[in-house]
C-alpha cells in the first residue's frame, strides 16, 4: 500500500484515509499546509490512487482486508497517531481505531458511524445518482452526474472525477457485497466507546449523510465535538480547504498538547 509522507517538526503522526473511488489527493492541501506541524501520512487504499496497480484480487478490496492491511501498516510507524478518515475512510478509521497503538484521537467526516445490523436508511440520505459509487462499471456521463451531486462547491469536481476513473472498478463491487453481507462492525458502539478525543466534521449540504443522525451520535459520545461547515458538501477538505486546515490545526494542538 503506497502513501505520501511529509515529516513534521513536532512529535506525532496524522494518518489520512480517503473514501470510496477517491485517493489521497483529497488531502493534498492539508498535506502541503505548514499550519499542521506533525508528520502527515496520506494513504492510498488498495485499488485507489497510487495503489491502484498494486492489488488485483477481489478480496483485497473488502473491508476486512482494508482493516488488516491498515492496522499492520499504521502500527509500524511507531509514533503517537491521530486518525483522519473521509467517507469510507472514516468507516475504516473507526473500525481499526481500537487496534492502533498510541492512538491519540480520531476525526471523521462524510461518515455516519453505523450500527449492526446496518442502519443505512437512518444514517444516510438517498440520492439515485449516488448509487454510481456502488456500481462496478460506470459510463463517464454517470460519473460526472454522481460527483456533482456530492458537491456544494463544484469547482473541485474534476479532481474527484479523475480519481473515480482511476479506481479499480472491483472496489465498488466489493463495497456493495460488504453492505449486502452486513460485513461492517458495530461502528457506533466502537466510536462512542473510544476513550480518546473524537471530532466529526459535517458539510451542511452533504447529500449523502443524515446530519440529524450525526448530531445524535455526537451528543451520545463522550469527548466528541461536532463541527459543521456551511456551504459545503461531501468533500470538506477539497471544498473548504482553508477552513479545514485551520480546524485541523486547532484540533491537533489539542490532541498533541
C-alpha positions as CSV (number, residue, x, y, z in Angstrom):
1,X,0.0,0.0,0.0
2,X,1.5,3.3,-1.1
3,X,1.4,6.5,0.9
4,X,2.6,10.1,0.8
5,X,4.5,11.2,3.9
6,X,5.6,14.7,5.0
7,X,7.8,14.7,8.1
8,X,6.8,17.2,10.7
9,X,8.9,19.2,13.2
10,X,6.8,18.1,16.2
11,X,6.1,14.6,17.6
12,X,3.0,12.7,16.4
13,X,1.7,11.4,13.1
14,X,-1.6,12.2,11.4
15,X,-2.8,9.4,9.2
16,X,-5.3,10.3,6.5
17,X,-7.6,7.7,4.9
18,X,-9.7,8.6,1.9
19,X,-13.1,7.4,0.7
20,X,-14.6,5.1,-1.9
21,X,-13.3,5.7,-5.5
22,X,-11.1,8.5,-4.3
23,X,-7.4,8.9,-3.4
24,X,-5.0,10.6,-1.0
25,X,-5.2,13.7,-3.3
26,X,-8.4,14.8,-1.4
27,X,-5.9,15.7,1.4
28,X,-3.4,17.4,-0.8
29,X,-4.0,20.9,0.6
30,X,-3.6,19.8,4.2
31,X,-0.5,17.7,3.4
32,X,1.1,20.9,1.9
33,X,-0.1,23.1,4.7
34,X,2.5,24.4,7.2
35,X,-0.2,25.0,9.8
36,X,0.0,21.4,10.9
37,X,3.4,20.6,12.3
38,X,3.1,16.9,13.0
39,X,4.1,14.2,10.4
40,X,1.4,13.8,7.8
41,X,0.8,10.4,6.1
42,X,-1.8,10.2,3.4
43,X,-2.6,6.6,2.4
44,X,-3.8,5.3,-1.0
45,X,-6.1,2.3,-0.2
46,X,-5.8,-0.8,-2.4
47,X,-7.4,-0.2,-5.8
48,X,-7.1,3.6,-5.4
49,X,-4.7,6.3,-6.4
50,X,-1.0,5.2,-6.4
51,X,-2.0,1.8,-5.1
52,X,-4.3,1.0,-8.0
53,X,-1.9,-1.3,-9.8
54,X,-0.7,-3.0,-6.6
55,X,-3.7,-5.2,-6.0
56,X,-5.9,-7.2,-8.4
57,X,-7.7,-9.8,-6.3
58,X,-11.3,-9.2,-5.3
59,X,-10.5,-10.0,-1.6
60,X,-8.1,-7.1,-1.5
61,X,-10.9,-4.6,-1.7
62,X,-13.2,-5.9,1.1
63,X,-13.5,-4.1,4.5
64,X,-11.8,-6.9,6.3
65,X,-8.8,-6.7,4.1
66,X,-8.6,-2.9,4.4
67,X,-8.7,-3.3,8.2
68,X,-6.0,-5.9,8.3
69,X,-3.6,-4.0,6.0
70,X,-4.1,-0.6,7.7
71,X,-3.6,-1.9,11.2
72,X,-0.4,-3.6,10.2
73,X,0.9,-0.6,8.3
74,X,0.0,2.1,10.8
75,X,1.5,0.2,13.8
76,X,4.8,0.1,12.0
77,X,5.1,3.9,12.2
78,X,5.9,3.6,16.0
79,X,4.5,7.0,16.8
80,X,1.5,8.6,18.5
81,X,-1.3,8.6,15.9
82,X,-4.3,10.8,15.1
83,X,-6.6,9.2,12.5
84,X,-8.4,11.3,9.9
85,X,-11.0,9.4,7.8
86,X,-13.2,10.7,5.0
87,X,-16.4,8.8,4.0
88,X,-15.4,5.1,3.6
89,X,-12.1,6.1,5.1
90,X,-13.9,7.3,8.2
91,X,-15.8,4.0,8.5
92,X,-12.4,2.2,8.2
93,X,-10.8,4.6,10.7
94,X,-13.5,3.8,13.3
95,X,-13.1,0.0,12.8
96,X,-9.3,0.0,13.2
97,X,-9.1,2.5,16.0
98,X,-9.2,0.0,18.9
99,X,-6.2,-1.8,17.4
100,X,-3.9,1.2,16.7
101,X,-1.1,1.6,19.1
102,X,-0.6,5.0,20.8
103,X,-3.9,6.4,19.3
104,X,-4.4,9.9,20.4
105,X,-7.7,10.8,18.7
106,X,-9.9,10.5,15.6
107,X,-11.6,12.8,13.1
108,X,-14.2,11.6,10.7
109,X,-16.1,13.5,8.0
110,X,-18.7,12.4,5.5
111,X,-19.1,9.3,7.8
112,X,-22.1,8.4,9.9
113,X,-20.9,5.6,12.3
114,X,-23.1,2.7,11.5
115,X,-25.0,0.3,13.8
116,X,-25.1,-3.5,13.3
117,X,-27.2,-4.7,11.6
118,X,-26.6,-1.8,9.2
119,X,-28.9,1.2,9.7
120,X,-28.4,2.7,6.2
121,X,-31.8,4.3,6.0
122,X,-31.3,6.1,9.3
123,X,-27.7,7.2,8.7
124,X,-27.7,8.1,5.1
125,X,-29.8,10.2,2.7
126,X,-30.9,8.6,-0.5
127,X,-30.0,10.0,-3.9
128,X,-30.3,7.8,-7.0
129,X,-27.2,9.4,-8.6
130,X,-25.0,8.3,-5.6
131,X,-25.7,4.6,-6.4
132,X,-23.0,5.1,-9.0
133,X,-20.4,4.8,-6.2
134,X,-21.6,1.2,-5.6
135,X,-21.6,0.2,-9.3
136,X,-18.7,-1.7,-10.8
137,X,-18.6,-0.3,-14.3
138,X,-20.0,3.2,-14.9
139,X,-20.4,5.3,-18.1
140,X,-18.4,8.6,-18.0
141,X,-21.6,10.7,-18.0
142,X,-22.9,8.9,-14.9
143,X,-19.6,9.6,-13.1
144,X,-19.9,13.3,-13.7
145,X,-23.6,13.4,-12.6
146,X,-22.8,11.4,-9.4
147,X,-19.8,13.6,-8.5
148,X,-21.5,16.9,-9.0
149,X,-24.4,15.7,-6.7
150,X,-21.9,15.2,-3.9
151,X,-20.6,18.8,-4.0
152,X,-21.8,22.2,-2.9
153,X,-18.7,23.8,-4.4
154,X,-18.5,22.2,-7.8
155,X,-15.2,23.7,-8.9
156,X,-13.3,20.7,-7.5
157,X,-15.4,18.1,-9.4
158,X,-12.6,17.4,-11.9
159,X,-10.3,16.0,-9.2
160,X,-12.9,13.6,-7.9
161,X,-13.9,12.5,-11.4
162,X,-10.3,11.6,-12.3
163,X,-9.9,9.7,-9.0
164,X,-13.1,7.8,-9.7
165,X,-11.9,6.9,-13.2
166,X,-8.6,5.6,-11.9
167,X,-10.1,3.4,-9.2
168,X,-10.3,-0.3,-9.8
169,X,-14.0,-1.0,-10.5
170,X,-13.7,-4.1,-8.3
171,X,-13.6,-1.7,-5.3
172,X,-17.2,-0.6,-5.8
173,X,-18.3,-4.2,-6.3
174,X,-16.6,-5.2,-3.1
175,X,-18.2,-2.4,-1.1
176,X,-21.7,-3.4,-2.4
177,X,-21.0,-7.0,-1.4
178,X,-19.9,-5.9,2.1
179,X,-23.1,-3.9,2.5
180,X,-25.3,-6.8,1.3
181,X,-23.5,-9.2,3.7
182,X,-23.6,-6.8,6.7
183,X,-19.8,-7.1,6.9
184,X,-19.2,-3.9,8.8
185,X,-18.5,-3.9,12.6
186,X,-20.7,-2.0,15.1
187,X,-19.1,1.3,14.3
188,X,-21.5,3.3,16.5
189,X,-20.5,1.3,19.6
190,X,-16.8,1.4,18.7
191,X,-16.9,5.2,18.2
192,X,-18.9,6.0,21.3
193,X,-16.8,3.8,23.5
194,X,-13.4,5.1,22.3
195,X,-11.7,6.7,25.3
196,X,-10.0,9.4,23.2
197,X,-10.9,12.8,21.8
198,X,-13.3,12.4,18.8
199,X,-14.2,15.0,16.2
200,X,-16.8,15.0,13.5
201,X,-16.9,17.4,10.5
202,X,-20.2,17.6,8.6
203,X,-20.9,19.5,5.4
204,X,-24.2,21.3,5.8
205,X,-25.1,20.3,2.3
206,X,-23.7,16.8,2.2
207,X,-26.3,14.9,0.1
208,X,-25.4,11.5,1.4
209,X,-25.2,11.9,5.2
210,X,-28.1,12.5,7.5
211,X,-26.8,15.4,9.6
212,X,-29.5,14.9,12.2
213,X,-28.2,11.4,12.8
214,X,-24.7,12.8,13.0
215,X,-25.8,15.2,15.7
216,X,-27.4,12.4,17.7
217,X,-24.1,10.4,17.5
218,X,-22.1,13.4,18.6
219,X,-24.4,14.1,21.6
220,X,-24.2,10.5,22.8
221,X,-20.4,10.3,22.5
222,X,-18.2,11.4,25.3
223,X,-15.3,13.7,24.3
224,X,-16.8,14.3,20.9
225,X,-17.0,17.6,19.1
226,X,-19.3,18.2,16.0
227,X,-18.1,20.9,13.6
228,X,-20.5,21.9,10.8
229,X,-19.1,23.5,7.6
230,X,-21.6,25.8,6.0
231,X,-21.8,26.0,2.2
232,X,-20.1,22.6,1.9
233,X,-21.0,19.2,0.5
234,X,-19.4,15.7,1.0
235,X,-15.7,16.8,0.5
236,X,-14.8,19.5,3.1
237,X,-11.0,19.1,2.6
238,X,-11.5,19.9,-1.1
239,X,-14.4,22.3,-0.9
240,X,-13.3,24.3,2.1
241,X,-9.5,23.7,2.3
242,X,-8.6,26.9,4.3
243,X,-11.4,26.2,6.9
244,X,-10.5,22.5,7.0
245,X,-6.8,23.3,7.6
246,X,-7.5,25.8,10.3
247,X,-9.8,23.4,12.0
248,X,-7.3,20.6,11.9
249,X,-4.6,22.9,13.2
250,X,-6.7,23.7,16.2
251,X,-7.6,20.1,16.8
252,X,-4.0,18.8,16.5
253,X,-2.9,21.4,19.1
254,X,-5.5,20.0,21.5
255,X,-4.7,16.3,20.7
256,X,-0.9,16.5,20.7
257,X,-0.5,19.1,23.6
